[in-house]
């Protein structure tokens, strides 16, 4: 899942998978779905985006900083 479209797709897919397991697990004993605090969810989503950007930009910067074989 590289590129700009991969990060939001990964967040959506990860959320869907987590909810697919959490909702039935909590509906049985409590009768209610899980409560996900928006600030906590947003911070995790932001961390995923930042890690993705760092994983792409750091190696690119390192590669561009090196001298060429001709130089």
HTML snippet that shows the backbone in 3Dmol.js (N, CA, C, O; Angstrom):
<script src="https://3Dmol.org/build/3Dmol-min.js"></script>
<div id="view" style="width:600px;height:400px;position:relative"></div>
<script>
const pdb = `
ATOM      1  N   UNK A   1       0.836  -1.193   0.000  1.00  0.00           N
ATOM      2  CA  UNK A   1       0.000   0.000   0.000  1.00  0.00           C
ATOM      3  C   UNK A   1       0.871   1.242   0.000  1.00  0.00           C
ATOM      4  O   UNK A   1       0.880   1.994   0.974  1.00  0.00           O
ATOM      5  N   UNK A   2       1.578   1.457  -1.047  1.00  0.00           N
ATOM      6  CA  UNK A   2       2.416   2.640  -1.119  1.00  0.00           C
ATOM      7  C   UNK A   2       1.676   3.780  -1.766  1.00  0.00           C
ATOM      8  O   UNK A   2       0.587   3.616  -2.317  1.00  0.00           O
ATOM      9  N   UNK A   3       2.279   4.914  -1.687  1.00  0.00           N
ATOM     10  CA  UNK A   3       1.702   6.088  -2.324  1.00  0.00           C
ATOM     11  C   UNK A   3       0.678   6.780  -1.460  1.00  0.00           C
ATOM     12  O   UNK A   3       0.289   6.267  -0.410  1.00  0.00           O
ATOM     13  N   UNK A   4       0.238   7.949  -1.900  1.00  0.00           N
ATOM     14  CA  UNK A   4      -0.698   8.732  -1.106  1.00  0.00           C
ATOM     15  C   UNK A   4      -2.039   8.045  -0.894  1.00  0.00           C
ATOM     16  O   UNK A   4      -2.661   8.229   0.153  1.00  0.00           O
ATOM     17  N   UNK A   5      -2.500   7.261  -1.860  1.00  0.00           N
ATOM     18  CA  UNK A   5      -3.800   6.607  -1.712  1.00  0.00           C
ATOM     19  C   UNK A   5      -3.725   5.400  -0.791  1.00  0.00           C
ATOM     20  O   UNK A   5      -4.755   4.957  -0.284  1.00  0.00           O
ATOM     21  N   UNK A   6      -2.544   4.859  -0.562  1.00  0.00           N
ATOM     22  CA  UNK A   6      -2.406   3.654   0.248  1.00  0.00           C
ATOM     23  C   UNK A   6      -2.621   3.874   1.729  1.00  0.00           C
ATOM     24  O   UNK A   6      -3.144   2.997   2.417  1.00  0.00           O
ATOM     25  N   UNK A   7      -2.221   5.042   2.234  1.00  0.00           N
ATOM     26  CA  UNK A   7      -2.354   5.281   3.667  1.00  0.00           C
ATOM     27  C   UNK A   7      -3.817   5.366   4.104  1.00  0.00           C
ATOM     28  O   UNK A   7      -4.200   4.665   5.040  1.00  0.00           O
ATOM     29  N   UNK A   8      -4.644   6.186   3.473  1.00  0.00           N
ATOM     30  CA  UNK A   8      -6.051   6.204   3.892  1.00  0.00           C
ATOM     31  C   UNK A   8      -6.736   4.863   3.666  1.00  0.00           C
ATOM     32  O   UNK A   8      -7.596   4.465   4.452  1.00  0.00           O
ATOM     33  N   UNK A   9      -6.363   4.165   2.601  1.00  0.00           N
ATOM     34  CA  UNK A   9      -6.958   2.855   2.350  1.00  0.00           C
ATOM     35  C   UNK A   9      -6.570   1.881   3.457  1.00  0.00           C
ATOM     36  O   UNK A   9      -7.389   1.071   3.892  1.00  0.00           O
ATOM     37  N   UNK A  10      -5.326   1.958   3.911  1.00  0.00           N
ATOM     38  CA  UNK A  10      -4.885   1.095   4.997  1.00  0.00           C
ATOM     39  C   UNK A  10      -5.598   1.407   6.306  1.00  0.00           C
ATOM     40  O   UNK A  10      -5.934   0.500   7.068  1.00  0.00           O
ATOM     41  N   UNK A  11      -5.827   2.692   6.566  1.00  0.00           N
ATOM     42  CA  UNK A  11      -6.541   3.090   7.780  1.00  0.00           C
ATOM     43  C   UNK A  11      -7.975   2.585   7.734  1.00  0.00           C
ATOM     44  O   UNK A  11      -8.485   2.055   8.722  1.00  0.00           O
ATOM     45  N   UNK A  12      -8.622   2.749   6.591  1.00  0.00           N
ATOM     46  CA  UNK A  12     -10.018   2.296   6.442  1.00  0.00           C
ATOM     47  C   UNK A  12     -10.098   0.780   6.550  1.00  0.00           C
ATOM     48  O   UNK A  12     -10.978   0.251   7.228  1.00  0.00           O
ATOM     49  N   UNK A  13      -9.187   0.080   5.887  1.00  0.00           N
ATOM     50  CA  UNK A  13      -9.198  -1.383   5.935  1.00  0.00           C
ATOM     51  C   UNK A  13      -8.908  -1.888   7.350  1.00  0.00           C
ATOM     52  O   UNK A  13      -9.566  -2.814   7.824  1.00  0.00           O
ATOM     53  N   UNK A  14      -7.937  -1.288   8.018  1.00  0.00           N
ATOM     54  CA  UNK A  14      -7.632  -1.687   9.390  1.00  0.00           C
ATOM     55  C   UNK A  14      -8.790  -1.432  10.340  1.00  0.00           C
ATOM     56  O   UNK A  14      -9.068  -2.243  11.222  1.00  0.00           O
ATOM     57  N   UNK A  15      -9.465  -0.300  10.157  1.00  0.00           N
ATOM     58  CA  UNK A  15     -10.638   0.005  10.982  1.00  0.00           C
ATOM     59  C   UNK A  15     -11.747  -1.007  10.740  1.00  0.00           C
ATOM     60  O   UNK A  15     -12.378  -1.479  11.686  1.00  0.00           O
ATOM     61  N   UNK A  16     -11.986  -1.341   9.479  1.00  0.00           N
ATOM     62  CA  UNK A  16     -13.042  -2.301   9.154  1.00  0.00           C
ATOM     63  C   UNK A  16     -12.750  -3.672   9.755  1.00  0.00           C
ATOM     64  O   UNK A  16     -13.651  -4.330  10.275  1.00  0.00           O
ATOM     65  N   UNK A  17     -11.505  -4.098   9.684  1.00  0.00           N
ATOM     66  CA  UNK A  17     -11.142  -5.405  10.248  1.00  0.00           C
ATOM     67  C   UNK A  17     -11.294  -5.388  11.768  1.00  0.00           C
ATOM     68  O   UNK A  17     -11.813  -6.340  12.350  1.00  0.00           O
ATOM     69  N   UNK A  18     -10.846  -4.310  12.409  1.00  0.00           N
ATOM     70  CA  UNK A  18     -10.971  -4.223  13.868  1.00  0.00           C
ATOM     71  C   UNK A  18     -12.436  -4.210  14.287  1.00  0.00           C
ATOM     72  O   UNK A  18     -12.816  -4.884  15.245  1.00  0.00           O
ATOM     73  N   UNK A  19     -13.257  -3.447  13.576  1.00  0.00           N
ATOM     74  CA  UNK A  19     -14.676  -3.393  13.928  1.00  0.00           C
ATOM     75  C   UNK A  19     -15.383  -4.715  13.663  1.00  0.00           C
ATOM     76  O   UNK A  19     -16.298  -5.093  14.394  1.00  0.00           O
ATOM     77  N   UNK A  20     -14.959  -5.415  12.618  1.00  0.00           N
ATOM     78  CA  UNK A  20     -15.579  -6.709  12.316  1.00  0.00           C
ATOM     79  C   UNK A  20     -15.362  -7.713  13.445  1.00  0.00           C
ATOM     80  O   UNK A  20     -16.178  -8.614  13.636  1.00  0.00           O
ATOM     81  N   UNK A  21     -14.282  -7.565  14.183  1.00  0.00           N
ATOM     82  CA  UNK A  21     -14.043  -8.475  15.306  1.00  0.00           C
ATOM     83  C   UNK A  21     -14.560  -7.907  16.625  1.00  0.00           C
ATOM     84  O   UNK A  21     -15.050  -8.658  17.468  1.00  0.00           O
ATOM     85  N   UNK A  22     -14.457  -6.591  16.813  1.00  0.00           N
ATOM     86  CA  UNK A  22     -14.868  -6.003  18.094  1.00  0.00           C
ATOM     87  C   UNK A  22     -16.380  -5.926  18.286  1.00  0.00           C
ATOM     88  O   UNK A  22     -16.880  -6.178  19.382  1.00  0.00           O
ATOM     89  N   UNK A  23     -17.101  -5.584  17.238  1.00  0.00           N
ATOM     90  CA  UNK A  23     -18.552  -5.391  17.381  1.00  0.00           C
ATOM     91  C   UNK A  23     -19.242  -6.668  17.853  1.00  0.00           C
ATOM     92  O   UNK A  23     -19.965  -6.618  18.848  1.00  0.00           O
ATOM     93  N   UNK A  24     -19.054  -7.811  17.189  1.00  0.00           N
ATOM     94  CA  UNK A  24     -19.723  -9.021  17.694  1.00  0.00           C
ATOM     95  C   UNK A  24     -19.252  -9.439  19.080  1.00  0.00           C
ATOM     96  O   UNK A  24     -20.032  -9.951  19.883  1.00  0.00           O
ATOM     97  N   UNK A  25     -17.961  -9.214  19.356  1.00  0.00           N
ATOM     98  CA  UNK A  25     -17.415  -9.615  20.650  1.00  0.00           C
ATOM     99  C   UNK A  25     -18.042  -8.800  21.787  1.00  0.00           C
ATOM    100  O   UNK A  25     -18.238  -9.328  22.882  1.00  0.00           O
ATOM    101  N   UNK A  26     -18.359  -7.523  21.544  1.00  0.00           N
ATOM    102  CA  UNK A  26     -18.943  -6.689  22.588  1.00  0.00           C
ATOM    103  C   UNK A  26     -20.464  -6.709  22.588  1.00  0.00           C
ATOM    104  O   UNK A  26     -21.085  -6.508  23.632  1.00  0.00           O
ATOM    105  N   UNK A  27     -21.068  -6.947  21.436  1.00  0.00           N
ATOM    106  CA  UNK A  27     -22.537  -6.983  21.372  1.00  0.00           C
ATOM    107  C   UNK A  27     -23.100  -8.138  22.178  1.00  0.00           C
ATOM    108  O   UNK A  27     -24.165  -8.009  22.781  1.00  0.00           O
ATOM    109  N   UNK A  28     -22.403  -9.263  22.197  1.00  0.00           N
ATOM    110  CA  UNK A  28     -22.887 -10.429  22.933  1.00  0.00           C
ATOM    111  C   UNK A  28     -23.071 -10.145  24.413  1.00  0.00           C
ATOM    112  O   UNK A  28     -24.196 -10.235  24.904  1.00  0.00           O
ATOM    113  N   UNK A  29     -22.021  -9.807  25.143  1.00  0.00           N
ATOM    114  CA  UNK A  29     -22.160  -9.617  26.586  1.00  0.00           C
ATOM    115  C   UNK A  29     -22.839  -8.310  26.985  1.00  0.00           C
ATOM    116  O   UNK A  29     -23.562  -8.278  27.981  1.00  0.00           O
ATOM    117  N   UNK A  30     -22.621  -7.222  26.226  1.00  0.00           N
ATOM    118  CA  UNK A  30     -23.119  -5.924  26.671  1.00  0.00           C
ATOM    119  C   UNK A  30     -24.336  -5.439  25.905  1.00  0.00           C
ATOM    120  O   UNK A  30     -25.101  -4.629  26.426  1.00  0.00           O
ATOM    121  N   UNK A  31     -24.535  -5.911  24.684  1.00  0.00           N
ATOM    122  CA  UNK A  31     -25.649  -5.438  23.873  1.00  0.00           C
ATOM    123  C   UNK A  31     -25.351  -4.116  23.175  1.00  0.00           C
ATOM    124  O   UNK A  31     -26.217  -3.575  22.487  1.00  0.00           O
ATOM    125  N   UNK A  32     -24.152  -3.595  23.339  1.00  0.00           N
ATOM    126  CA  UNK A  32     -23.765  -2.334  22.703  1.00  0.00           C
ATOM    127  C   UNK A  32     -22.481  -2.532  21.913  1.00  0.00           C
ATOM    128  O   UNK A  32     -21.695  -3.440  22.181  1.00  0.00           O
ATOM    129  N   UNK A  33     -22.293  -1.667  20.943  1.00  0.00           N
ATOM    130  CA  UNK A  33     -21.060  -1.702  20.167  1.00  0.00           C
ATOM    131  C   UNK A  33     -19.928  -1.043  20.934  1.00  0.00           C
ATOM    132  O   UNK A  33     -20.163  -0.444  21.984  1.00  0.00           O
ATOM    133  N   UNK A  34     -18.713  -1.143  20.434  1.00  0.00           N
ATOM    134  CA  UNK A  34     -17.573  -0.544  21.120  1.00  0.00           C
ATOM    135  C   UNK A  34     -17.590   0.976  21.003  1.00  0.00           C
ATOM    136  O   UNK A  34     -18.046   1.525  19.999  1.00  0.00           O
ATOM    137  N   UNK A  35     -17.095   1.642  22.025  1.00  0.00           N
ATOM    138  CA  UNK A  35     -16.938   3.099  21.973  1.00  0.00           C
ATOM    139  C   UNK A  35     -15.491   3.396  21.632  1.00  0.00           C
ATOM    140  O   UNK A  35     -14.574   2.954  22.323  1.00  0.00           O
ATOM    141  N   UNK A  36     -15.299   4.141  20.571  1.00  0.00           N
ATOM    142  CA  UNK A  36     -13.951   4.508  20.132  1.00  0.00           C
ATOM    143  C   UNK A  36     -13.826   6.016  20.269  1.00  0.00           C
ATOM    144  O   UNK A  36     -14.453   6.750  19.505  1.00  0.00           O
ATOM    145  N   UNK A  37     -13.032   6.502  21.223  1.00  0.00           N
ATOM    146  CA  UNK A  37     -12.869   7.948  21.386  1.00  0.00           C
ATOM    147  C   UNK A  37     -12.292   8.583  20.118  1.00  0.00           C
ATOM    148  O   UNK A  37     -11.253   8.140  19.629  1.00  0.00           O
ATOM    149  N   UNK A  38     -12.949   9.610  19.581  1.00  0.00           N
ATOM    150  CA  UNK A  38     -12.491  10.220  18.330  1.00  0.00           C
ATOM    151  C   UNK A  38     -11.061  10.766  18.395  1.00  0.00           C
ATOM    152  O   UNK A  38     -10.313  10.655  17.423  1.00  0.00           O
ATOM    153  N   UNK A  39     -10.683  11.346  19.515  1.00  0.00           N
ATOM    154  CA  UNK A  39      -9.329  11.894  19.639  1.00  0.00           C
ATOM    155  C   UNK A  39      -8.285  10.785  19.596  1.00  0.00           C
ATOM    156  O   UNK A  39      -7.239  10.946  18.967  1.00  0.00           O
ATOM    157  N   UNK A  40      -8.551   9.686  20.242  1.00  0.00           N
ATOM    158  CA  UNK A  40      -7.632   8.552  20.231  1.00  0.00           C
ATOM    159  C   UNK A  40      -7.533   7.954  18.832  1.00  0.00           C
ATOM    160  O   UNK A  40      -6.437   7.657  18.357  1.00  0.00           O
ATOM    161  N   UNK A  41      -8.682   7.778  18.173  1.00  0.00           N
ATOM    162  CA  UNK A  41      -8.690   7.243  16.810  1.00  0.00           C
ATOM    163  C   UNK A  41      -7.932   8.170  15.871  1.00  0.00           C
ATOM    164  O   UNK A  41      -7.148   7.711  15.040  1.00  0.00           O
ATOM    165  N   UNK A  42      -8.163   9.468  15.999  1.00  0.00           N
ATOM    166  CA  UNK A  42      -7.479  10.441  15.159  1.00  0.00           C
ATOM    167  C   UNK A  42      -5.977  10.442  15.377  1.00  0.00           C
ATOM    168  O   UNK A  42      -5.205  10.601  14.432  1.00  0.00           O
ATOM    169  N   UNK A  43      -5.565  10.263  16.625  1.00  0.00           N
ATOM    170  CA  UNK A  43      -4.125  10.239  16.896  1.00  0.00           C
ATOM    171  C   UNK A  43      -3.474   8.997  16.302  1.00  0.00           C
ATOM    172  O   UNK A  43      -2.352   9.073  15.803  1.00  0.00           O
ATOM    173  N   UNK A  44      -4.156   7.852  16.346  1.00  0.00           N
ATOM    174  CA  UNK A  44      -3.623   6.649  15.706  1.00  0.00           C
ATOM    175  C   UNK A  44      -3.563   6.817  14.193  1.00  0.00           C
ATOM    176  O   UNK A  44      -2.573   6.440  13.566  1.00  0.00           O
ATOM    177  N   UNK A  45      -4.611   7.380  13.603  1.00  0.00           N
ATOM    178  CA  UNK A  45      -4.628   7.597  12.157  1.00  0.00           C
ATOM    179  C   UNK A  45      -3.521   8.572  11.758  1.00  0.00           C
ATOM    180  O   UNK A  45      -2.846   8.365  10.750  1.00  0.00           O
ATOM    181  N   UNK A  46      -3.336   9.622  12.536  1.00  0.00           N
ATOM    182  CA  UNK A  46      -2.266  10.574  12.259  1.00  0.00           C
ATOM    183  C   UNK A  46      -0.891   9.940  12.371  1.00  0.00           C
ATOM    184  O   UNK A  46       0.005  10.236  11.581  1.00  0.00           O
ATOM    185  N   UNK A  47      -0.729   9.071  13.352  1.00  0.00           N
ATOM    186  CA  UNK A  47       0.549   8.382  13.517  1.00  0.00           C
ATOM    187  C   UNK A  47       0.831   7.468  12.327  1.00  0.00           C
ATOM    188  O   UNK A  47       1.973   7.361  11.882  1.00  0.00           O
ATOM    189  N   UNK A  48      -0.195   6.816  11.816  1.00  0.00           N
ATOM    190  CA  UNK A  48      -0.020   5.948  10.647  1.00  0.00           C
ATOM    191  C   UNK A  48       0.419   6.771   9.440  1.00  0.00           C
ATOM    192  O   UNK A  48       1.316   6.364   8.702  1.00  0.00           O
ATOM    193  N   UNK A  49      -0.203   7.914   9.240  1.00  0.00           N
ATOM    194  CA  UNK A  49       0.159   8.771   8.114  1.00  0.00           C
ATOM    195  C   UNK A  49       1.594   9.278   8.272  1.00  0.00           C
ATOM    196  O   UNK A  49       2.363   9.268   7.312  1.00  0.00           O
ATOM    197  N   UNK A  50       1.951   9.714   9.464  1.00  0.00           N
ATOM    198  CA  UNK A  50       3.311  10.230   9.684  1.00  0.00           C
ATOM    199  C   UNK A  50       4.368   9.130   9.504  1.00  0.00           C
ATOM    200  O   UNK A  50       5.422   9.374   8.918  1.00  0.00           O
ATOM    201  N   UNK A  51       4.089   7.932  10.004  1.00  0.00           N
ATOM    202  CA  UNK A  51       5.033   6.828   9.814  1.00  0.00           C
ATOM    203  C   UNK A  51       5.181   6.484   8.336  1.00  0.00           C
ATOM    204  O   UNK A  51       6.282   6.197   7.866  1.00  0.00           O
ATOM    205  N   UNK A  52       4.076   6.513   7.613  1.00  0.00           N
ATOM    206  CA  UNK A  52       4.136   6.240   6.175  1.00  0.00           C
ATOM    207  C   UNK A  52       4.952   7.279   5.436  1.00  0.00           C
ATOM    208  O   UNK A  52       5.769   6.940   4.580  1.00  0.00           O
ATOM    209  N   UNK A  53       4.734   8.543   5.760  1.00  0.00           N
ATOM    210  CA  UNK A  53       5.504   9.604   5.114  1.00  0.00           C
ATOM    211  C   UNK A  53       6.982   9.513   5.458  1.00  0.00           C
ATOM    212  O   UNK A  53       7.835   9.713   4.593  1.00  0.00           O
ATOM    213  N   UNK A  54       7.287   9.217   6.702  1.00  0.00           N
ATOM    214  CA  UNK A  54       8.680   9.079   7.122  1.00  0.00           C
ATOM    215  C   UNK A  54       9.341   7.892   6.425  1.00  0.00           C
ATOM    216  O   UNK A  54      10.495   7.978   6.003  1.00  0.00           O
ATOM    217  N   UNK A  55       8.613   6.791   6.305  1.00  0.00           N
ATOM    218  CA  UNK A  55       9.173   5.599   5.659  1.00  0.00           C
ATOM    219  C   UNK A  55       9.471   5.839   4.187  1.00  0.00           C
ATOM    220  O   UNK A  55      10.322   5.163   3.608  1.00  0.00           O
ATOM    221  N   UNK A  56       8.782   6.792   3.581  1.00  0.00           N
ATOM    222  CA  UNK A  56       9.010   7.080   2.167  1.00  0.00           C
ATOM    223  C   UNK A  56      10.062   8.167   1.993  1.00  0.00           C
ATOM    224  O   UNK A  56      10.932   8.049   1.129  1.00  0.00           O
ATOM    225  N   UNK A  57       9.998   9.216   2.793  1.00  0.00           N
ATOM    226  CA  UNK A  57      10.865  10.367   2.555  1.00  0.00           C
ATOM    227  C   UNK A  57      12.288  10.180   3.087  1.00  0.00           C
ATOM    228  O   UNK A  57      13.234  10.660   2.462  1.00  0.00           O
ATOM    229  N   UNK A  58      12.464   9.511   4.199  1.00  0.00           N
ATOM    230  CA  UNK A  58      13.821   9.350   4.753  1.00  0.00           C
ATOM    231  C   UNK A  58      14.764   8.586   3.821  1.00  0.00           C
ATOM    232  O   UNK A  58      15.877   9.054   3.582  1.00  0.00           O
ATOM    233  N   UNK A  59      14.367   7.437   3.291  1.00  0.00           N
ATOM    234  CA  UNK A  59      15.271   6.754   2.352  1.00  0.00           C
ATOM    235  C   UNK A  59      15.512   7.572   1.080  1.00  0.00           C
ATOM    236  O   UNK A  59      16.611   7.546   0.525  1.00  0.00           O
ATOM    237  N   UNK A  60      14.496   8.289   0.622  1.00  0.00           N
ATOM    238  CA  UNK A  60      14.677   9.110  -0.580  1.00  0.00           C
ATOM    239  C   UNK A  60      15.676  10.235  -0.313  1.00  0.00           C
ATOM    240  O   UNK A  60      16.536  10.506  -1.151  1.00  0.00           O
ATOM    241  N   UNK A  61      15.574  10.880   0.820  1.00  0.00           N
ATOM    242  CA  UNK A  61      16.532  11.936   1.160  1.00  0.00           C
ATOM    243  C   UNK A  61      17.943  11.384   1.269  1.00  0.00           C
ATOM    244  O   UNK A  61      18.895  11.999   0.789  1.00  0.00           O
ATOM    245  N   UNK A  62      18.077  10.225   1.900  1.00  0.00           N
ATOM    246  CA  UNK A  62      19.407   9.619   2.046  1.00  0.00           C
ATOM    247  C   UNK A  62      19.996   9.268   0.688  1.00  0.00           C
ATOM    248  O   UNK A  62      21.193   9.446   0.465  1.00  0.00           O
ATOM    249  N   UNK A  63      19.175   8.777  -0.209  1.00  0.00           N
ATOM    250  CA  UNK A  63      19.665   8.416  -1.538  1.00  0.00           C
ATOM    251  C   UNK A  63      20.057   9.660  -2.327  1.00  0.00           C
ATOM    252  O   UNK A  63      21.034   9.633  -3.076  1.00  0.00           O
ATOM    253  N   UNK A  64      19.321  10.727  -2.173  1.00  0.00           N
ATOM    254  CA  UNK A  64      19.625  11.952  -2.919  1.00  0.00           C
ATOM    255  C   UNK A  64      20.832  12.691  -2.345  1.00  0.00           C
ATOM    256  O   UNK A  64      21.472  13.458  -3.064  1.00  0.00           O
ATOM    257  N   UNK A  65      21.155  12.483  -1.085  1.00  0.00           N
ATOM    258  CA  UNK A  65      22.286  13.153  -0.459  1.00  0.00           C
ATOM    259  C   UNK A  65      23.631  12.540  -0.857  1.00  0.00           C
ATOM    260  O   UNK A  65      24.653  13.224  -0.804  1.00  0.00           O
ATOM    261  N   UNK A  66      23.647  11.299  -1.245  1.00  0.00           N
ATOM    262  CA  UNK A  66      24.903  10.628  -1.572  1.00  0.00           C
ATOM    263  C   UNK A  66      25.496  11.184  -2.852  1.00  0.00           C
ATOM    264  O   UNK A  66      24.791  11.658  -3.744  1.00  0.00           O
ATOM    265  N   UNK A  67      26.806  11.110  -2.908  1.00  0.00           N
ATOM    266  CA  UNK A  67      27.488  11.558  -4.120  1.00  0.00           C
ATOM    267  C   UNK A  67      27.361  10.495  -5.195  1.00  0.00           C
ATOM    268  O   UNK A  67      27.273   9.304  -4.892  1.00  0.00           O
ATOM    269  N   UNK A  68      27.351  10.917  -6.429  1.00  0.00           N
ATOM    270  CA  UNK A  68      27.280   9.974  -7.538  1.00  0.00           C
ATOM    271  C   UNK A  68      28.624   9.306  -7.753  1.00  0.00           C
ATOM    272  O   UNK A  68      29.637   9.756  -7.218  1.00  0.00           O
ATOM    273  N   UNK A  69      28.640   8.240  -8.530  1.00  0.00           N
ATOM    274  CA  UNK A  69      29.897   7.540  -8.792  1.00  0.00           C
ATOM    275  C   UNK A  69      30.851   8.396  -9.634  1.00  0.00           C
ATOM    276  O   UNK A  69      32.069   8.254  -9.532  1.00  0.00           O
ATOM    277  N   UNK A  70      30.295   9.279 -10.460  1.00  0.00           N
ATOM    278  CA  UNK A  70      31.143  10.119 -11.285  1.00  0.00           C
ATOM    279  C   UNK A  70      31.803  11.234 -10.467  1.00  0.00           C
ATOM    280  O   UNK A  70      32.875  11.721 -10.828  1.00  0.00           O
ATOM    281  N   UNK A  71      31.155  11.639  -9.358  1.00  0.00           N
ATOM    282  CA  UNK A  71      31.630  12.784  -8.587  1.00  0.00           C
ATOM    283  C   UNK A  71      32.691  12.424  -7.658  1.00  0.00           C
ATOM    284  O   UNK A  71      33.197  13.282  -6.935  1.00  0.00           O
TER     285      UNK A  71
END
`;
const viewer = $3Dmol.createViewer("view");
viewer.addModel(pdb, "pdb");
viewer.setStyle({}, {cartoon: {color: "spectrum"}});
viewer.zoomTo();
viewer.render();
</script>
